[in-house]
Each structure stands twice: as structure tokens, then as C-alpha cells.
Amino acid sequence: MPVGFVHGFLTLSEQAEVHDKTSGFWSKSCERMLRWDDPEPMLAEKDASAPLLAEAVAAGEVFA
């Protein structure tokens, strides 16, 4: 993904190992976070109309 894009991940197991490729060294002063439950997310129309996980599973679009 391009530099500066917000991203996240979901782990369905009790333990996971995440590898993240970066373009430079990590620095706490450069780290930014967003709450997952933000009441006013700024979503693209495409993302706002996306199905919930349970709906995608029921439709056979993802495996859970």
C-alpha cells in the first residue's frame, strides 16, 4: 500500500505473527493511530457500502 495509507488487520486465531515492510526506520514520534470504533469515520462510498463480516461469510464471499 502507498506510504501514508491507514491500514489494519484482523486476527482470528489466539496468536499471530505480523511482518510489516517499511520504507524507513520506525520512530515513535512518527507513529499515528486511529481508534477502530471512531463514531465518525471518513469512509469512501465504496467502503461505507461494504457488507459486514457476517454478511460476507453468509454470502460465501469470505471464509471464517
C-alpha positions, 0 to 999 in steps of 0.5 A: 500500500502507498506510504501514508495509507491507514491500514489494519488487520484482523486476527482470528486465531489466539496468536499471530505473527505480523511482518510489516515492510517499511520504507524507513526506520520506525520512530515513535514520534512518527507513529499515528493511530486511529481508534477502530470504533471512531463514531465518525469515520471518513469512509469512501462510498465504496467502503461505507457500502461494504457488507459486514463480516457476517454478511460476507461469510453468509454470502460465501464471499469470505471464509471464517 
